[in-house]
C-alpha cells in the first residue's frame, strides 16, 4: 500500500504525470484607479485596520498585497514571490520586485480571511515616471484576479487616460470580473453634480471600442469613517461587500466542481497508463515470438552452412533429426561446386542478419512491474471511493449554511 502522503489527489496526480493546481483558499481582488481614488482607504475600511497609507499624495507607488495571517508582518519582493509562486513572472519586469510588498494582518473582520487584496499604484497622466512598466504589470495581475475594482475619483483625475487604457485592455480578457465604482462620492457636491460626473465617466468609457456596453453599473461609495458630517448621497459601499461575498460563494462552487473534474482527469490518466502498459506487454510478447522465430531460422541456416565444412554424420544417430541431416548432406552433395562459395557467403550474410534482427526483437521496452500496476489500480479505486465522495460531503456542508436541512 502507498503511504498517507500519497493519498491526496495532487500526489496521486503527480505519480501519473499530471500537475494539478492546488485549490485556492482565498479570492484575489485587485484595486486600480487614479491616485487618491480611495483604494487604500477602502482596504483599511474592509480590514478595519490601518494597513495602507492614505492621503492626497501618491502614497501607493508600488504593488501591495494585503492578506490575512497568524501575525502582523511585512514581506518584501523576494519573500512575496516565494509566498505567491504564481506571481513569479512579475520578476521579469524590471523594477517590480523592488516595489512589491505584502502586508499580513490578523484581522478577522468581514470575510477578510477569504480575501487577498492587491493595491496597485495610483495612476496619473503626463510626465509621471514609474520605476517599472505599470501598464503591463497591472494587466498581468488583472488576468490572475477574481475581481477587479476600478475606482473613479470625482474630484481628481477621474478620466485619467492611463486608467482608461488599462481598463480597456483588461476588458478584453476579464470583462466579467471588472466592477466600476464612483469612490469618494460624498465629495462630488450636489446630486446633480454627482450625476454629471457619472455621465462624464460613462461617456468616456463608452467612447472606447472595447468598452461600448449598453450601460454601466457604477455604485456610489465612500468610507463612512472619513466623513464628519451627514452624508449627502447614498453610500452603496455594502454592495462592494456583497460582490465580494458573491464571488467567494461562486469560487467555492467552482472549486468543488473542479475537484470532481480533477478526479476524472486522474482516473482517466491512470487507466491510460495501465492500458498503454498492457499494450506494451502484448507488443513485447509478440516481439519475443518473432525474435525466437528468427533465431531458430538462423540456427537452421547455421546447420546448413556447417554441413558444407564438416561432416555431421554423428547426428544421424538421432532418429528425430535424421531426415533433416540426410537432406542437408544431399543439398551440398547435389550443389554444383562452382556455386558453393556464393552459397556459403549468402548463408553467412543471412545468418548474421537474422541474428542481429532477433537481438533487436529481443530488446523489450520497459513495462510496469506487478507491484506498480497493483498500486495504480489501488490509487484509482481510492480516488473513486474515497476522494470523489468528499465532494458530496463538502457540498452538503456548504449548502447547510444556506438551505434547510429538510431540503438536503
Buried (B, 14 or more C-beta within 10 A) or exposed (E): EBEEEBBEBBBBBBBBEBEBEEBBEBBBBBBBBBBBBBBBBBBBBBBBBEBBEBEEEBBBBBBBBBBBBEEEEEBEBEBBBEBBEEBEEBEEBEBBBEBBBBBBBBBEEBBBBBBBBBBBBBBBBEEEEBEBBBBBBBBBBBEBBBBBBBBBBBBBBBBBBBBBBBBBBBBEEBEEBBBBBBBBBBBBBEEEBBEBBBEBBBEBBBEBEEBEEEEEEBBBBBBEEBBEEEEBBEBBBEBBEEBBBEBBEEBBEEBBEBBBEBBEBBBEBBBEBBEEBEEBBEEBEEBEEBBEEBBEBBBBBBBBBEBBEEEBEEBEEEEEBEEBBEEBBEEBEEEEEEEEEEBBEEBEEBBEEBBEBBEEBBEBEEBBEEEBBEBBEEBBEBBBEEBBEBBEEBBEEBBEEEEEEEEE
